[in-house]
Structure formats: C-alpha cells, structure tokens
Amino acid sequence: MSEAKGVAVVSGGGSGLGREIALELARRGYALALLGRRREALAETMALTGSEGGLIFPCDVRDEAALAHCAEEVRARWGGADLVVPAAGVAAIAPLEAISRQEFAAVVDTNLTGVFLLIRALLPAMKQRRRGWIFPLLSVAARRGFAGWSAYCASKWGLAGLVAALREELQGSGIRITALYPGATDTPIWDGLPGGWDRAAMVPPREVARALGYVLDADPSTLVEEITLGPAGGAL
C-alpha cells in the first residue's frame, strides 16, 4: 500500500499534531519519515501506526545538516517526498519586554526557519519528479495578534509570508501547497505555558488531521489552498 501512495515526511512526529497527522497518513497507506527531537517518541508514533518500512530521524529542525541527511535518505529510498508536513513547533508566552533574545530566537528558528530548512532540503527531489504536496501548519496567530504571544505570532506571520511566496515560485511545478490554520488545539505545546487554559474547549488534534485528510480526498481537479478551523466557542 505504501508503495502506491508514496512517503510522507512529518516533522514534530513524536507528539501532538505531528503524531495525529502521521497516524492519519499511515491509515491512508503512506509510508512515513518522522522527524523529532526524541527518538523514543518517534518510535512510539511509528509503532502506533502499525506500519513497517518507515524511517525515524531524531533531530532538531534547526539543524541544517541533519535535515539534509534526512532528505538524502528519503530520496535514496523513495525518490523524494510525496507529502511534507512541517508540524514541529514551540511557543513562549510573556510580554514582549520580558522575552529574552534567546527565547524569541528559539521560537522563530523552530517555527519559521525550521520549516524553511526542511522544505528547502526536500524540494529539489520533489521538483525533479514534478510532484508533491506541502502542508504547512500555520495558526490563527498568523492572522491575529494575541497579547503575550509576540514571538509566536511573529514566527507564524513570517511563515504565512514564506508560504505565499513559495506558492508563487511553484506555479507550474506540479507541487501543491495547502496551508492549515488551526486555532487553539489541545497538544503538548501548552504544557508548562503560563496562564489558565481550558484544554477541553480546544480543537482535538485529530480534527486537524481529519482536515488534512479532507484535502487529500478532494477531486484532483480542485486545489484547497488553505483551511481554517478553531474551537466551536471561539478563540481562547
């Protein structure tokens, strides 16, 4: 089945949205190449899929050399990525004047530069084969500011600009882009963040994965460029 569908490369595949999306894609017959900082978590995700023949790459998406190695392994085994889902993400919440330069850089480097590095590493093989699909995970914070979320909003607004430019660059290449804009979603990114958060009112991560599946199920003549979804009760 995986040979018919191809391979999906998912960063942040050890937990949260990355794990749920990996499970959704495995159910649809895709082989998986999972990236994340914790080998044990990646192995657990792979085991949950019940699939065989996938690859795990314990690495940080800010590590350019590690991503180049991943891209080469994917190219050698499958010829290139068929789906790319940059799901790795971090957050830091504090008033702007209270955020250190290091904290700000860590958020932007992971959420923006890490996506850039991953796509850049995988793109040459995709362009050579003239096919592929990229699913950037943005956020409602790419369109709306939230007090205390300056670093996160900056990273996601920047990513929205990157996606818009890349979409233009890829015209006629055979590579599609569908951006997902989830609102507050119940994932481990909230663990340890200051404030009181009603996790039960958040979007279940499974629903974001289902939204991606909806895009894959659309008629091939139709391109869904973006999907926005959020908590039924509104932004938290």
Secondary structure, DSSP 8 states (H G I E B T S, - for coil): -HHHH-EEEEETTTSHHHHHHHHHHHHTT-EEEEEES-HHHHHHHHHHHT--S-EEEE--TT-HHHHHHHHHHHHHHHSS-SEEEE-------S-GGGS-HHHHHHHHIIIIIHHHHHHHHHHHHHHHHT-EEE--B--GGGTS--TT-HHHHHHHHHHHHHHHHHHHHTTTTTEEE-EEEE-SB-SGGGTT-SS---GGGSB-HHHHHHHHHHHHHS-TT----EEEE--TT---
